[in-house]
């Protein structure tokens, strides 16, 4: 899944939980977006600038080990109830990436000390080329993006974010008015 769809699916799920399950009323959607793409915000710069020879775009932030450690830390925190939705968004990223298909990375270091080799992503240009290739090779990614875009449209419509005042408030606070 590409970053926009991670955010769109997360916002749609969060909005559903808020409205139908009456939970997470004080969630900040800006932080939810950040949590949803945090594994990529960590791993992509590492892949390009720190470990370009790894030929891996999914590194530490896409491993089960890191997510288990993050959950343990969050659940021991006095803010665990507040952190819970953000942790779901953070780890939900792995579902969106279908990480179980990439066991070498997901189960790192239990399946060895190397991450799944993907493509040459040692520069920003190489990274762009690799993403263009993967979209052509995995058309399901385009469907995720289309569905995500539709979910975003529904989110905007249901929350009346077409109203400039409401949109400004949403962008400023991360909260949705009732």
KEZABA-872454 format. One line per 4 residues: number of its first residue (from 1); their letters; for each residue x, y, z of C-alpha. Coordinates in nm, 2 decimals. Layout:
N
NUM) a) X/Y/Z  ...;
***
This chain:
178
1) xxxx) 0.00/0.00/0.00  0.13/0.35/-0.08  0.13/0.62/0.19  -0.20/0.80/0.09;
5) xxxx) -0.40/0.48/0.12  -0.25/0.40/0.46  -0.38/0.73/0.58  -0.72/0.71/0.41;
9) xxxx) -0.79/0.36/0.54  -0.68/0.46/0.89  -0.90/0.77/0.89  -1.20/0.58/0.76;
13) xxxx) -1.16/0.31/1.03  -1.10/0.57/1.30  -1.41/0.76/1.20  -1.61/0.44/1.20;
17) xxxx) -1.49/0.36/1.56  -1.58/0.71/1.67  -1.93/0.72/1.53  -2.05/0.36/1.55;
21) xxxx) -1.86/0.23/1.86  -1.85/0.57/2.04  -1.48/0.55/2.12  -1.18/0.77/2.06;
25) xxxx) -1.38/1.09/2.05  -1.06/1.29/2.13  -0.84/1.13/1.87  -0.62/1.36/1.67;
29) xxxx) -0.65/1.26/1.30  -0.32/1.43/1.22  -0.15/1.20/1.47  -0.34/0.91/1.33;
33) xxxx) -0.21/0.99/0.98  0.15/1.02/1.12  0.11/0.68/1.30  -0.03/0.52/0.99;
37) xxxx) 0.28/0.61/0.78  0.54/0.61/1.05  0.70/0.27/0.95  0.76/0.43/0.60;
41) xxxx) 0.88/0.75/0.75  1.14/0.55/0.95  1.24/0.29/0.69  1.25/0.48/0.36;
45) xxxx) 1.51/0.74/0.47  1.71/0.45/0.63  1.69/0.26/0.30  1.81/0.55/0.09;
49) xxxx) 2.06/0.72/0.32  2.19/0.47/0.57  2.16/0.12/0.42  2.15/0.17/0.04;
53) xxxx) 2.35/-0.15/-0.01  2.07/-0.35/0.16  1.84/-0.32/-0.15  1.56/-0.32/0.10;
57) xxxx) 1.28/-0.07/0.14  1.12/-0.24/0.43  1.36/-0.24/0.73  1.33/-0.23/1.11;
61) xxxx) 1.00/-0.04/1.13  0.83/-0.32/0.93  0.95/-0.60/1.17  0.73/-0.80/1.41;
65) xxxx) 1.00/-0.75/1.68  0.99/-0.37/1.66  0.61/-0.37/1.67  0.59/-0.61/1.97;
69) xxxx) 0.85/-0.39/2.15  0.65/-0.08/2.07  0.33/-0.24/2.20  0.49/-0.35/2.52;
73) xxxx) 0.63/0.00/2.58  0.29/0.16/2.50  0.09/-0.07/2.72  0.33/-0.01/3.01;
77) xxxx) 0.29/0.36/2.97  0.05/0.56/3.19  -0.09/0.70/2.86  -0.18/0.35/2.72;
81) xxxx) -0.55/0.43/2.67  -0.46/0.74/2.47  -0.19/0.56/2.28  -0.40/0.26/2.18;
85) xxxx) -0.56/0.40/1.86  -0.23/0.54/1.74  -0.06/0.20/1.81  -0.34/0.03/1.60;
89) xxxx) -0.26/0.28/1.32  0.11/0.22/1.35  0.08/-0.16/1.34  -0.21/-0.15/1.09;
93) xxxx) 0.05/-0.03/0.85  0.19/-0.39/0.84  -0.15/-0.52/0.73  -0.17/-0.26/0.45;
97) xxxx) 0.17/-0.36/0.33  0.07/-0.73/0.35  0.40/-0.78/0.54  0.34/-1.15/0.60;
101) xxxx) 0.43/-1.20/0.23  0.78/-1.07/0.32  0.88/-1.31/0.59  1.25/-1.23/0.57;
105) xxxx) 1.17/-0.87/0.69  0.86/-0.94/0.90  1.04/-1.21/1.11  1.38/-1.03/1.12;
109) xxxx) 1.61/-1.13/1.28  1.46/-1.47/1.34  1.50/-1.56/0.97  1.85/-1.42/0.94;
113) xxxx) 2.03/-1.09/0.97  1.93/-0.96/0.63  1.61/-0.79/0.52  1.43/-0.91/0.21;
117) xxxx) 1.62/-0.78/-0.09  1.39/-0.59/-0.32  1.53/-0.35/-0.57  1.81/-0.10/-0.58;
121) xxxx) 1.67/0.18/-0.37  2.00/0.34/-0.29  1.89/0.69/-0.41  1.57/0.89/-0.43;
125) xxxx) 1.56/0.83/-0.81  1.61/0.46/-0.77  1.33/0.46/-0.51  1.09/0.63/-0.74;
129) xxxx) 1.17/0.38/-1.02  1.12/0.09/-0.78  0.78/0.22/-0.68  0.68/0.27/-1.04;
133) xxxx) 0.78/-0.09/-1.11  0.60/-0.24/-0.82  0.27/-0.06/-0.91  0.30/-0.21/-1.26;
137) xxxx) 0.38/-0.56/-1.12  0.12/-0.55/-0.84  -0.20/-0.40/-0.98  -0.38/-0.46/-0.65;
141) xxxx) -0.18/-0.16/-0.51  -0.38/0.06/-0.75  -0.70/-0.09/-0.62  -0.60/-0.01/-0.27;
145) xxxx) -0.53/0.35/-0.38  -0.87/0.38/-0.56  -1.06/0.24/-0.26  -0.86/0.47/-0.03;
149) xxxx) -0.94/0.77/-0.24  -1.31/0.67/-0.23  -1.29/0.63/0.15  -1.13/0.98/0.17;
153) xxxx) -1.42/1.13/-0.03  -1.67/0.96/0.20  -1.48/1.09/0.51  -1.48/1.44/0.37;
157) xxxx) -1.85/1.43/0.28  -1.96/1.27/0.61  -1.77/1.51/0.82  -1.86/1.81/0.60;
161) xxxx) -1.50/1.90/0.54  -1.61/2.08/0.22  -1.70/2.37/0.45  -1.38/2.58/0.47;
165) xxxx) -1.44/2.67/0.83  -1.47/2.30/0.93  -1.17/2.20/0.72  -0.95/2.48/0.87;
169) xxxx) -1.05/2.37/1.22  -0.98/2.00/1.13  -0.64/2.09/0.99  -0.56/2.31/1.28;
173) xxxx) -0.67/2.08/1.56  -0.69/1.73/1.41  -1.04/1.70/1.56  -1.38/1.66/1.39;
177) xx) -1.66/1.88/1.51  -1.98/1.69/1.59;
***
